Amino acid sequence: MGKITSITSNSKYKNRCDIYVDGELKASVTLETVIKSRLKVGMEISESELSVTVKENENGLALNKAASYVEKSFKTKKQVVDYLKGKGFSDTAVYYAVDKLKEYGYIDDVEYAKRYLESTRLQGKRLSDFKLMTKGISKKDIEKAFDQTDIDMEAKAFALAEKHFKNKEKTPENFSKTFRYLIGKGFSYEEAESAISRLKEVNDGEDTIC
């Protein structure tokens, strides 16, 4: 058995406390865990008791915090991990919570990517892929999500090309500008070329300025 000799604020996380037993740092836990576990200076506790108490309580607190976070809107695994680490939870508690939420279906990176891909109308897949990867979603999960959609990227590129070209003079320069615009929006060269070809066909017979 040992005695808790000090409970101090963690220098890195304001909502985290360092627990010292017999003058030695034994654990770093959230303030909520200290309160819920009723840890206090002078309390006698064994190292194994402290370890079990800290782990169980912090895991539960992390899960509750994560559940409240994802309740407001769908989140990626990385977003939940970053959120919990920012709250001062240990890696063990963070990944316990994440694994539980994945098990319950509250975290699903493939489903997140699928919803994102289906909701973005003004950008191509390359740009969508980049934005999803910045949210921590793997390329493999993005491709899996894309395979589960029926998105027609050429049709999407053409719709955006029409919108961009609207009210512009039908000159080679403006067609080129629209082509570059599509590339900048993340469409492939093939998709952009197809859109411009269709755009020219639609405008064929009109007063095109060569």
N, C-alpha and C positions, 0 to 999 in steps of 0.2 A: 504494500500500500504506500501511497505517497500523498502529499498534501499540496493542494493548489496554493501557490505562494503569490501569484500575480495574474491578473487579467488586464491586458493593456490593448489599446487601439493599435491596429495594424498600420504601419507607416504607408502602405501602398493603397489599401482599400479602407475608406472611412467607415464602412458598415461591417468591418471584420475585426475580430479580436484574437490576440495571441494568448494562449493558455500556458502558463508556466507551472510545472509540478516540481517541487523541491528546488526551485530556482532554475530549472531547465525547460526550454521551450518544447512542449509536447504536442501542441495542436494549434491550428489557425482556423477559426470557424466564424460563421456569421454571427452578428449580434443576436439575431433571432434564435439561433441554436443555443447560445449561452443562456438566454432567458428561458426558453422552453425546457432545457435540460437542467435548469436551476443550478448552474455552475456558479460557484462563488469562492472567494478567497478564504482559505482555512478549511475548505471541504476536503475530506480524505477520500481518495479514489485510486483504484489500481489503474495501471496503464491499459490493461485490456478493457476494463469498464469504460474508461474515457474514450478509447478507440471505438467501441461498439456504440456508445451513446452518441458520440459526435457523428459517426457515419450514418446511423439510422435517422437521426433528427435532421441532419443537413440534406440527406437524400430526399426526405419528405418535403422539406422547405423548398428545395430546388425544383422538385416536381410541381408543387403548387404554384410557384412563381412562373415557371415555364408554361403551365396550363393557362394561367391568366393572360400571359403574353400572346399565346397563339389563339386564344379565344376571340380576340378582336379582329384578327385577319390571319390568313394562311401565311406561314413563314417557312423558310428553308431551314435545313439543319444548321447551316453556318450561322444564320441570323439568331437562332435560339442559343447556340453555343456562345456566340459573342455577347448576347444579352446577359446570360447567366454569369459568364466570367466577369462582365462589367459590374455585376452585383456582388462580386467577391466570393462566389462559390468555388469550391475546390474542383479539380478536374474529375475526381471520382464522382462527386455529386452531379456535376454538369452532364457527364455521359450516362449516368444512371437515369436522369430525367429525360434526356434525349432518347435513349433507348426505349423507355416506357412510352413516350409520346409516339414514337415510330410504331411500336407494338399496337397502340390504340388507334393508329391511323391519323393522328393529328399532325404528324410530320411525314411528308411524302414528296421528295424532291422531283420525282417523275410527274406526279400530279400537279405540282406547283408549276413546273416548266410547261406542261400541257396547257394549263389555264392561261399562262402568260402568252404563249405562242398564239393561242386562239383569240386573245384579246387585243393583240397589237396589229393594227391595220396600216400604219404609216412607216413600217420598216421591214427590211428583208431579213432572211434567216441569219445571215452572217452577223448583223448587228444584234439581233435577238440573242444569238448564241453568246456573243461577247458580254451582253448585259446579264444574262443568266449565270455565266461563269463568274462574274464579279460578285454574285450573290452566293457563290460557293457550290453551285451545281456542276457536277462533272459532265464532260462532253458525252460520256456514255449514257447518262440519264437524260440529257437533252435530246439525243438521237432517238432514244426509246420513246420519249414523249412525242417527238415529231412523228414517229411511225404510227402513233395512236390517233393522230389527227387526220383530217381530210383537206388540209390547207393546200390550195393551188397557188404556188408562189408566182407563176407566170401571170395568172389572172390578177393577183395582188399587185404585182409590179405594173401591169397595164392600167389598173384603176388609179394608182398613184401617179403614173405618167400622165394620164388624162387630166387629172386634177392640177398637176404642175404646169401642163402645157396650155391650160385654158386661157383664152383671150390673148395668146401670144401669136405673133406673126409666124407663118409656117415657113421658116427659113432653115437652111441646114445648120446654121449657128444655134438656133433655138432648139432644134432636135438634139444637137450635141449637148447643149446645156441640160436638157431633160435627162439624157443618157447619163451624164456625170452625176446628176442629182440622185438618180436611182442607185448608182454605185455607192454614193455617199450614204445612202439609206440602208446599205447592207445587202443589196441584191447582187447576185452573181452577174458576170458579164453576159452569160447566156440569157439569163432572165431579162436583163436590161435591153439586150439586142432584140429579143422577141417582142418586148413591150414597144420599143421604138418602131419596129417593123409594122406591128399592128396599128400603131398610132399614125404612121404614114399611110397605111391602107385606108383607115377611117377618113383621113384628110385628102385622099386621092380624088382628083376631080374638082377639088376646091381650088381656090386661088393661091396655090403654093408658090412662094417666091424662091426661085432657084439661084 
